[in-house]
Amino acid sequence: MSALHRSSSAPSKNNGGSLPSKELLDDLCSRFVLNVPEEDQQSFERILFLVEYAYWYYEDNSVEKDPTLKSLTLKEFTSLLFNSCDVLRPYVAHIDDIFKDFTSYKYRVPVTGAIILDETYERCVLVKGWKGSSWSFPRGKKSKDEEDHACTIREVLEETGFDVSELLKKEEYIEFIFGQQRVRLYIVAGVKDDTAFAPLTKKEISEIAWHRLDDLQPASNEVITRGVTGLKLYMVAPFLASLKSWISKHPPPVTRRLDVPLKALCVWKAKHNSVGNSSATMESQQASNKPAPENPPPDTGPGKSLRNFKFNASAILQAMEAGFSSS
């Protein structure tokens, strides 16, 4: 998952739809929040990530199968789930603080990814998110106890279907700090431009393309948000100068023929009207198997509510035991 993956804060669609039933909410809570390893129930950071997985499942499967259901924002869904689930209900009074701190926390989790260059080092692979029109290098947030290069291999595979493990060199990367978030991108060079790309996750990536580095240069000296061709590149532009410097010191394996124009190339594009036909079982497995991101540095961030609360794990165990005894 991609996390700066999906946009969970966009306005609700299908505002005329009905809210999910308590039965459906309880099922999602049981599946994604209660039925997980005990270590994932020890902090609100991880609990909220589990709630987010439940939200994605609701949007990707429940809403698609039942068009009468209302599409929700993550905050709306979180509030409904907390009010419905017995073990979460005691914290409803603090939901605004919890959600605010969780949002802040997500933007402190380290991010890693890859700058995939073709054999001429003149083009790179960019992905466009499911919502919006911004492009970025394939990347995602680190999971608990995950090494940077391992996160990169996992996230790039999820977003592009391409395994960079054989080409990734741990010492070749560009890193920046944005606010409190560290972003490290490994340079994966020499990939053939006829390589097949296709994301492995649903509703996360809408397009994958080779883009000319020259087209990614800023359109002006003002705040860099767009390239010369009009592409939205606010998460690409900061890395371009360092990338150009790296390329100047590393000759490409293939020299481009000057008489052959090198063009941008779309290699995969989602069909929005047919995406989402994967089985619910597969989606559930993907969400459930994805580990929660690592804990943030101590005493960072503006809020304290996530650190002040202790999730009642005993209530979870009692709820699970009650469920088993009644089944």
Salt bridges, closest charged atoms under 4 A:
ASP26 OD2 - LYS22 NZ 2.69
ASP27 OD2 - ARG31 NH2 3.10
ASP40 OD1 - ARG46 NH1 3.54
GLU52 OE2 - LYS106 NZ 2.80
GLU59 OE1 - LYS13 NZ 3.84
ASP60 OD2 - ARG6 NH1 2.67
GLU64 OE2 - LYS203 NZ 2.41
ASP86 OD1 - ARG89 NH1 2.90
ASP96 OD1 - LYS75 NZ 3.77
ASP118 OD2 - ARG123 NE 3.20
GLU119 OE2 - LYS192 NZ 3.36
GLU122 OE1 - ARG256 NE 3.11
ASP145 OD2 - LYS144 NZ 2.91
GLU146 OE2 - ARG154 NE 2.83
GLU147 OE1 - HIS149 ND1 3.91
ASP148 OD1 - LYS142 NZ 3.14
ASP148 OD2 - ARG182 NH1 3.16
ASP148 OD2 - ARG184 NH1 3.15
GLU155 OE1 - HIS5 NE2 2.80
GLU155 OE2 - ARG154 NH1 2.98
GLU158 OE2 - ARG154 NH1 3.56
GLU159 OE2 - HIS5 ND1 2.86
GLU172 OE2 - HIS250 NE2 3.79
GLU175 OE1 - ARG182 NH1 3.44
GLU175 OE1 - ARG184 NE 2.57
ASP193 OD2 - ARG123 NH2 2.78
GLU204 OE2 - HIS5 ND1 2.31
GLU207 OE1 - LYS128 NZ 3.39
ASP214 OD2 - ARG212 NH2 3.61
ASP214 OD1 - LYS244 NZ 3.26
ASP215 OD1 - ARG212 NH1 2.86
ASP259 OD2 - ARG257 NH2 2.88
GLU283 OE2 - ARG6 NH2 3.83
GLU294 OE1 - LYS142 NZ 3.65
